């Protein structure tokens, strides 16, 4: 479950997003992440190619996030990619995406949260 403390860390720090397809892991740094429920996160796709393709082939993902004091969490879940509809509309309306392409939205259902360290 994503607590208010974890939500604050997620929404105020860059996040490492890890995907995998055909046994080849891929990790990138992302921003413009919103917690939209106790177990749900949405990430904007502004310039993702490999992550998008990996998610379409394998829905399992992992996130790592930490603040400047090294307080952080690893989150695992299942992702779904949207290039149209309400979730794309949602990320396009985020003030953080003003001036960015916002090509898609990645909706993640979190099923595990582990404190780092």
N, CA, C and O of each residue as an XYZ file, in Angstrom:
468
protein
N       0.836     -1.173      0.000
C       0.000      0.000      0.000
C       0.886      1.244      0.000
O       1.911      1.293      0.681
N       0.482      2.227     -0.760
C       1.207      3.489     -0.849
C       0.656      4.431      0.212
O      -0.481      4.894      0.116
N       1.471      4.710      1.221
C       1.077      5.632      2.291
C       1.297      7.069      1.836
O       1.865      7.307      0.769
N       0.849      8.025      2.642
C       1.065      9.434      2.305
C       2.556      9.777      2.276
O       2.979     10.609      1.474
N       3.353      9.149      3.139
C       4.802      9.372      3.140
C       5.424      8.873      1.836
O       6.239      9.569      1.231
N       5.047      7.685      1.407
C       5.570      7.121      0.159
C       5.104      7.962     -1.030
O       5.874      8.209     -1.959
N       3.857      8.395     -1.000
C       3.316      9.235     -2.071
C       4.154     10.503     -2.222
O       4.484     10.899     -3.339
N       4.491     11.128     -1.123
C       5.285     12.355     -1.162
C       6.651     12.093     -1.804
O       7.118     12.891     -2.616
N       7.282     10.988     -1.444
C       8.584     10.649     -2.026
C       8.439     10.375     -3.521
O       9.260     10.839     -4.312
N       7.416      9.636     -3.916
C       7.196      9.310     -5.325
C       6.973     10.566     -6.156
O       7.569     10.718     -7.222
N       6.132     11.454     -5.684
C       5.735     12.609     -6.485
C       6.746     13.753     -6.462
O       6.593     14.723     -7.204
N       7.779     13.654     -5.618
C       8.736     14.757     -5.503
C      10.175     14.377     -5.830
O      11.094     15.149     -5.555
N      10.384     13.196     -6.413
C      11.736     12.736     -6.741
C      11.715     11.967     -8.051
O      10.696     11.380     -8.416
N      12.848     11.968     -8.765
C      12.928     11.107     -9.948
C      12.794      9.643     -9.527
O      13.122      9.270     -8.401
N      12.312      8.837    -10.445
C      12.065      7.424    -10.174
C      12.769      6.573    -11.220
O      12.796      6.926    -12.399
N      13.332      5.465    -10.794
C      13.875      4.485    -11.729
C      12.746      3.521    -12.087
O      12.128      2.919    -11.210
N      12.487      3.384    -13.388
C      11.461      2.481    -13.898
C      12.159      1.351    -14.638
O      12.893      1.590    -15.597
N      11.931      0.125    -14.195
C      12.555     -1.040    -14.814
C      11.491     -1.905    -15.491
O      10.462     -2.238    -14.904
N      11.775     -2.254    -16.743
C      10.924     -3.153    -17.516
C      11.811     -4.281    -18.044
O      13.036     -4.223    -17.942
N      11.178     -5.298    -18.604
C      11.955     -6.416    -19.131
C      11.147     -7.121    -20.211
O       9.942     -7.330    -20.070
N      11.830     -7.484    -21.292
C      11.216     -8.309    -22.330
C      12.304     -9.192    -22.915
O      13.440     -8.755    -23.102
N      11.949    -10.430    -23.201
C      12.887    -11.418    -23.755
C      14.158    -11.520    -22.917
O      15.264    -11.617    -23.450
N      13.982    -11.498    -21.591
C      15.092    -11.616    -20.635
C      16.124    -10.499    -20.739
O      17.269    -10.677    -20.324
N      15.733     -9.348    -21.287
C      16.619     -8.204    -21.385
C      16.021     -7.058    -20.562
O      15.040     -6.438    -20.973
N      16.620     -6.783    -19.396
C      16.101     -5.696    -18.558
C      16.428     -4.333    -19.146
O      17.398     -4.168    -19.887
N      15.597     -3.367    -18.797
C      15.772     -1.990    -19.257
C      15.344     -1.079    -18.108
O      14.295     -1.300    -17.504
N      16.139     -0.067    -17.803
C      15.788      0.857    -16.731
C      16.020      2.289    -17.202
O      17.006      2.583    -17.878
N      15.092      3.175    -16.831
C      15.219      4.594    -17.152
C      14.793      5.419    -15.938
O      14.143      4.915    -15.022
N      15.167      6.673    -15.951
C      14.699      7.627    -14.937
C      13.467      8.331    -15.489
O      13.438      8.741    -16.649
N      12.451      8.464    -14.641
C      11.226      9.140    -15.060
C      10.828     10.182    -14.019
O      11.219     10.120    -12.854
N      10.046     11.126    -14.482
C       9.439     12.134    -13.614
C       7.960     12.181    -14.008
O       7.485     11.297    -14.721
N       7.254     13.166    -13.567
C       5.842     13.319    -13.906
C       5.040     12.064    -13.546
O       4.306     11.505    -14.361
N       5.216     11.652    -12.296
C       4.546     10.467    -11.767
C       3.501     10.922    -10.749
O       3.770     11.788     -9.917
N       2.330     10.343    -10.820
C       1.255     10.672     -9.886
C       0.724      9.410     -9.227
O       0.489      8.399     -9.888
N       0.539      9.485     -7.927
C      -0.140      8.429     -7.185
C      -1.627      8.755     -7.261
O      -2.048      9.841     -6.865
N      -2.418      7.817     -7.767
C      -3.846      8.088     -7.944
C      -4.723      7.160     -7.103
O      -5.947      7.151     -7.236
N      -4.080      6.388     -6.244
C      -4.806      5.494     -5.345
C      -3.829      4.816     -4.413
O      -2.618      4.985     -4.562
N      -4.320      4.060     -3.463
C      -3.456      3.405     -2.476
C      -2.559      2.328     -3.093
O      -1.588      1.895     -2.472
N      -2.887      1.900     -4.314
C      -2.059      0.904     -4.986
C      -1.922      1.179     -6.484
O      -1.667      0.261     -7.264
N      -2.090      2.443     -6.885
C      -2.063      2.770     -8.304
C      -1.256      4.031     -8.571
O      -1.388      5.041     -7.879
N      -0.408      3.939     -9.604
C       0.459      5.038    -10.006
C       0.300      5.225    -11.508
O       0.104      4.255    -12.240
N       0.383      6.472    -11.972
C       0.375      6.741    -13.409
C       1.647      7.510    -13.761
O       2.035      8.452    -13.070
N       2.285      7.086    -14.852
C       3.514      7.705    -15.342
C       3.268      8.171    -16.771
O       2.638      7.470    -17.563
N       3.769      9.351    -17.091
C       3.640      9.886    -18.437
C       4.732      9.340    -19.345
O       5.901      9.286    -18.963
N       4.345      8.938    -20.541
C       5.311      8.598    -21.587
C       5.496      9.838    -22.452
O       4.643     10.176    -23.273
N       6.629     10.508    -22.249
C       6.977     11.623    -23.123
C       7.919     11.172    -24.232
O       7.762     11.586    -25.381
N       8.883     10.342    -23.909
C       9.881      9.914    -24.897
C      10.291      8.460    -24.708
O      11.467      8.136    -24.872
N       9.379      7.595    -24.378
C       9.703      6.193    -24.128
C       9.466      5.369    -25.382
O       8.425      5.491    -26.028
N      10.425      4.539    -25.720
C      10.245      3.600    -26.815
C      10.424      2.176    -26.296
O       9.522      1.347    -26.410
N      11.599      1.900    -25.725
C      11.878      0.551    -25.226
C      10.935      0.182    -24.093
O      10.392     -0.923    -24.075
N      10.731      1.104    -23.134
C       9.825      0.799    -22.012
C       8.425      0.477    -22.519
O       7.807     -0.496    -22.085
N       7.934      1.292    -23.431
C       6.598      1.050    -23.982
C       6.536     -0.335    -24.620
O       5.621     -1.109    -24.339
N       7.501     -0.647    -25.471
C       7.502     -1.951    -26.137
C       7.615     -3.093    -25.128
O       6.951     -4.119    -25.277
N       8.449     -2.921    -24.107
C       8.581     -3.956    -23.082
C       7.271     -4.171    -22.335
O       6.866     -5.311    -22.107
N       6.607     -3.082    -21.953
C       5.337     -3.189    -21.223
C       4.276     -3.905    -22.062
O       3.478     -4.679    -21.533
N       4.273     -3.643    -23.364
C       3.305     -4.298    -24.234
C       3.551     -5.810    -24.312
O       2.627     -6.580    -24.578
N       4.801     -6.231    -24.077
C       5.152     -7.656    -24.117
C       5.148     -8.312    -22.745
O       4.883     -9.508    -22.626
N       5.440     -7.530    -21.703
C       5.564     -8.056    -20.337
C       5.099     -6.971    -19.372
O       5.752     -5.936    -19.241
N       3.997     -7.197    -18.711
C       3.385     -6.182    -17.851
C       4.089     -5.987    -16.509
O       3.791     -5.025    -15.802
N       5.001     -6.861    -16.146
C       5.677     -6.756    -14.850
C       6.722     -5.636    -14.872
O       7.542     -5.550    -15.787
N       6.672     -4.785    -13.850
C       7.619     -3.668    -13.751
C       8.097     -3.537    -12.311
O       7.529     -4.117    -11.386
N       9.160     -2.754    -12.155
C       9.645     -2.388    -10.825
C      10.003     -0.910    -10.851
O      10.469     -0.383    -11.861
N       9.779     -0.260     -9.731
C      10.145      1.146     -9.546
C      11.043      1.244     -8.328
O      10.889      0.486     -7.369
N      11.979      2.178     -8.367
C      12.773      2.506     -7.182
C      12.764      4.016     -7.057
O      12.963      4.737     -8.034
N      12.530      4.487     -5.833
C      12.497      5.928     -5.588
C      13.084      6.206     -4.216
O      12.887      5.440     -3.273
N      13.812      7.319     -4.117
C      14.405      7.714     -2.848
C      14.552      9.220     -2.836
O      14.609      9.862     -3.885
N      14.615      9.779     -1.628
C      14.779     11.225     -1.493
C      16.239     11.563     -1.203
O      17.096     10.680     -1.209
N      16.519     12.832     -0.950
C      17.893     13.288     -0.716
C      18.488     12.740      0.569
O      19.706     12.755      0.745
N      17.643     12.257      1.469
C      18.117     11.652      2.724
C      18.263     10.134      2.581
O      18.497      9.441      3.571
N      18.129      9.619      1.369
C      18.221      8.194      1.059
C      17.093      7.364      1.675
O      17.244      6.159      1.874
N      15.974      8.003      1.973
C      14.778      7.291      2.416
C      14.039      6.881      1.150
O      13.614      7.744      0.382
N      13.878      5.573      0.915
C      13.277      5.175     -0.343
C      12.583      3.836     -0.310
O      12.562      3.141      0.706
N      12.003      3.486     -1.473
C      11.181      2.293     -1.590
C      11.348      1.649     -2.961
O      11.625      2.324     -3.952
N      11.172      0.326     -2.996
C      11.059     -0.422     -4.241
C       9.599     -0.844     -4.351
O       9.017     -1.370     -3.402
N       9.028     -0.608     -5.502
C       7.639     -0.973     -5.750
C       7.593     -1.898     -6.958
O       8.242     -1.636     -7.971
N       6.835     -2.968     -6.852
C       6.647     -3.888     -7.968
C       5.169     -3.920     -8.322
O       4.301     -3.763     -7.463
N       4.903     -4.127     -9.605
C       3.522     -4.184    -10.020
C       3.363     -4.577    -11.464
O       4.298     -5.044    -12.113
N       2.148     -4.377    -11.956
C       1.809     -4.682    -13.337
C       1.364     -3.405    -14.021
O       0.548     -2.644    -13.502
N       1.931     -3.191    -15.213
C       1.674     -1.960    -15.949
C       0.784     -2.208    -17.159
O       0.786     -3.288    -17.750
N       0.033     -1.188    -17.503
C      -0.776     -1.195    -18.712
C      -0.514      0.120    -19.430
O      -0.486      1.179    -18.802
N      -0.324      0.056    -20.737
C       0.000      1.235    -21.529
C      -1.242      1.744    -22.257
O      -1.997      0.965    -22.839
N      -1.445      3.072    -22.216
C      -2.586      3.694    -22.883
C      -2.093      4.795    -23.821
O      -1.388      5.708    -23.391
N      -2.460      4.712    -25.099
C      -2.127      5.780    -26.035
C      -3.372      6.532    -26.496
O      -3.330      7.314    -27.446
N      -4.478      6.278    -25.803
C      -5.717      7.016    -26.028
C      -6.624      6.800    -24.821
O      -6.380      5.925    -23.990
N      -7.664      7.606    -24.742
C      -8.630      7.429    -23.671
C      -8.367      8.279    -22.439
O      -7.573      9.219    -22.470
N      -9.051      7.928    -21.350
C      -9.051      8.774    -20.151
C      -7.680      8.914    -19.507
O      -7.374      9.976    -18.964
N      -6.833      7.869    -19.547
C      -5.522      7.990    -18.893
C      -4.573      8.861    -19.695
O      -3.772      9.593    -19.114
N      -4.647      8.799    -21.013
C      -3.849      9.731    -21.820
C      -4.339     11.156    -21.587
O      -3.530     12.070    -21.429
N      -5.645     11.350    -21.563
C      -6.203     12.679    -21.275
C      -5.742     13.170    -19.903
O      -5.426     14.348    -19.732
N      -5.707     12.262    -18.929
C      -5.284     12.615    -17.569
C      -3.862     13.161    -17.564
O      -3.615     14.231    -17.007
N      -2.914     12.434    -18.182
C      -1.522     12.890    -18.147
C      -1.323     14.149    -18.981
O      -0.492     14.988    -18.633
N      -2.060     14.298    -20.064
C      -1.941     15.519    -20.871
C      -2.371     16.753    -20.091
O      -1.875     17.850    -20.345
N      -3.291     16.582    -19.142
C      -3.785     17.708    -18.345
C      -2.913     18.024    -17.137
O      -3.115     19.048    -16.485
N      -1.940     17.157    -16.825
C      -1.057     17.403    -15.680
C      -0.197     18.641    -15.956
O       0.398     18.762    -17.026
N      -0.136     19.554    -14.989
C       0.660     20.775    -15.176
C       2.126     20.451    -15.431
O       2.808     21.201    -16.130
N       2.617     19.354    -14.881
C       4.010     18.961    -15.072
C       4.327     18.618    -16.533
O       5.488     18.647    -16.941
N       3.303     18.297    -17.310
C       3.510     17.912    -18.708
C       3.331     19.069    -19.684
O       3.412     18.874    -20.897
N       3.091     20.261    -19.170
C       2.918     21.418    -20.049
C       4.192     21.607    -20.877
O       5.292     21.718    -20.336
N       4.017     21.642    -22.187
C       5.149     21.807    -23.088
C       5.797     20.507    -23.516
O       6.736     20.522    -24.312
N       5.313     19.370    -23.002
C       5.841     18.064    -23.385
C       4.824     17.326    -24.251
O       3.640     17.662    -24.260
N       5.292     16.333    -24.965
C       4.459     15.604    -25.919
C       3.364     14.762    -25.261
O       2.244     14.718    -25.770
N       3.657     14.103    -24.157
C       2.695     13.219    -23.473
C       2.034     12.267    -24.471
O       0.843     12.378    -24.761
N       2.838     11.320    -24.995
C       2.373     10.369    -26.010
C       1.523      9.254    -25.438
O       0.712      8.658    -26.147
N       1.707      8.968    -24.146
C       0.976      7.864    -23.561
C       0.984      7.925    -22.050
O       1.652      8.762    -21.444
N       0.232      7.027    -21.459
C       0.147      6.920    -20.003
C       0.394      5.471    -19.617
O      -0.107      4.546    -20.257
N       1.172      5.292    -18.564
C       1.436      3.958    -18.029
C       0.740      3.878    -16.674
O       1.122      4.564    -15.726
N      -0.269      3.047    -16.594
C      -1.017      2.844    -15.359
C      -0.446      1.608    -14.672
O      -0.399      0.527    -15.260
N      -0.013      1.775    -13.428
C       0.643      0.683    -12.715
C      -0.146      0.314    -11.467
O      -0.419      1.159    -10.614
N      -0.502     -0.950    -11.377
C      -1.149     -1.507    -10.189
C      -0.029     -2.089     -9.328
O       0.582     -3.093     -9.694
N       0.237     -1.457     -8.185
C       1.330     -1.853     -7.290
C       0.861     -3.028     -6.436
O      -0.207     -2.981     -5.825
N       1.688     -4.097     -6.402
C       1.331     -5.235     -5.554
C       2.379     -5.541     -4.483
O       2.201     -6.452     -3.675
N       3.491     -4.761     -4.482
C       4.501     -4.953     -3.444
C       5.259     -3.648     -3.220
O       5.696     -2.999     -4.170
N       5.407     -3.275     -1.956
C       6.186     -2.094     -1.562
C       7.177     -2.541     -0.508
O       6.790     -3.115      0.509
N       8.470     -2.278     -0.747
C       9.522     -2.670      0.174
C      10.399     -1.461      0.464
O      10.837     -0.767     -0.453
N      10.650     -1.217      1.734
C      11.545     -0.113      2.119
C      12.968     -0.442      1.708
O      13.435     -1.558      1.938
N      13.661      0.507      1.105
C      15.065      0.309      0.741
C      15.938      0.421      1.972
O      15.629      1.135      2.926
N      17.031     -0.304      1.920
C      17.997     -0.173      3.014
C      18.020     -1.319      3.966
O      18.795     -1.311      4.922
